[in-house]
Amino acid sequence: MKRLGMMLLFLFTLTGCSLNPWQESQPKRQPFPEDVYKTLPKTGDSSLSGVVMVSTQQGEVHYGNRVEVVAAPATSYSQEAYDALSKGQPVPSADPRAQAYTRHAQTDKQGFFRMMYMPAGRYFVISQVRWKDEQGEQHQIVRDDVTLKPHETTYVNLMNP
């Protein structure tokens, strides 16, 4: 359950929420680059579709059943959180102003999702897969660095490496 909380914490961090009940002292975060974010469009004609899934070492496939997918524009500010997650480090809380530029979608039972009306550009996309096995509840964070082209739908498989 604590792992689920850590994933939710990262999602909140990428999207601008600052609630962090698992960590008493948060690492410092670089100042919010307001000038960079002001240049980013908030809508566009690109879309992102995909599936969230994990393959276990035992060969089982688990899909992200009704989980949140978050896409944050790739900036030096969001890169900081993405890099911390990649290294298993604590993720500092984000400035709430980042929320206006972050996209969210929920997967269906088979892990499929779609985000529409997105500006073209580079995004950090993240989600998680939860399942139960003989060892109990499991979860794995899945992520990718995706570039959307104007007027196109980009398809991504969010899965473990």
N, C-alpha and C positions, 0 to 999 in steps of 0.2 A: 504494500500500500504506500510505503514511503517513496518507492520508485515512481509511482503514479503521481504523487505530490511533486516530486522533482521535475517530472515532465511538464506538469501544469505550471509549475514555477517558471520553467523556461518559456513556455508559450506566453505567459503573462509578461515576462521580461521582454521578449521580442516585440510584443504588441503594445507595450507601454504601461502595463499595470505594475504596481509596485508592491503588492502583497507578497511577503516572503516569511511565512511562519517558521520555516525550518532552519533559518540561518540568522543568528543574532547579529553578527557584524558582517555587513556586505562589503565585497570588494568595491573599490572606487571605479567609477565609469568615466570615460572621457566626456567632456561637455557635449550636450546635444548640438549638432551642427545645423542650427536653424537655417543658415544661408544655403546649405546643400539641400535640405528638405523642401525649402520654398521653391526650388527649381524643378522638383519632381511633379509630374502630372498625377492627378488622383484618379482619373478615368482614362480609358482607351478602348481600342477595338481588338485587343488580343485576348486569348483565353488560355487557361491552363487546365488540362484534364489528366487524370492518372489513376493509379491504383496504389494502395498502401498495403504492404505485405512483408512477411518475414518467413524465411526458410530456416528451419532448425537444423542442427547437426545430425539429428535423427531422420532427416528428410521430410519432416512434416512442414506443411505450408499453413500459415495463419494469416488471415486478412484483417485489416483494420476495420472492424465492425463498428460503425457509427462513432468514429473518432474524429476529432478536430484536426484539420490541416491548416497550417499557417504559412503564408508567403509574405516575407518582408523584403522590401527593396534592398538590394545589395549596396550598402554604403560602408564607409569605414566604421560608422557607429554600429550598424547591425553585424558587421564582420566580427567585431569584438565579442559579441555574445555567441555567434556561430562558432568561432574559434575556441572559446571557453568550453562550450558543449562538446566539441570534438575531442578535447583533451580531458574531459570528465571533471572540469573545474567548476567551481561555483559561478553562476551567471549573475552579474550585477543587474539591479533593477533598471528599467529603461525609463526615459522621459515620456510622459503621457502624450506628448505631441507626435510621437512616432505612430500612434494608433491610427491616425487618419490616412496613413500610407500603407497599412498592413491589411492583407486580405485573409479571410477565413472561409472555410467550407467544412461541411460534415460529410463523411463518407457514408455510403449505403452499407448493407450487410456484407457485400462482397468486396468492400474496400475502395469502391470507385468514388471519385469526386470530380467536381468541375467548378472553376472560378471564371467568371465572365467579366467583360468590360474592364480589363486590366490594361494599364499602359505597357507598351513594349519596354523591355529592359531586363536587367539581371535581378534575380530573386533568390533568397535563401528560403527553401521550402522544407518544412519539418512536420512530423507527425509521430505517432507511436502505434504499436500493436500490442494488445494485451491478450493473454491466453492462460489457461490452466493446464498443468500437466501433473505427473506423479510427484513432482517436487513442490507443487503449490502454484500460486499465481506468479506469472512471468510477464515481463514487458520488455520491449526494446524500442528505442528511439530510432527513427529512420529519417534521413535528411538528404537533400540534394541541392546543388547550385544550378539553377536553371535560367536560361536566357529566352525570353519571349520576343518573337519577331512581330512587327506591325502586321495587322490584318490576318493573323494566323492563329491556329490552335496548336499549342505545344503539348505533347503527351509525355508524362514522366512516370516511371516505376519507382515509387519510394519504397526501397527495400534494403535489407542489410547487405553489406558488401560481400 
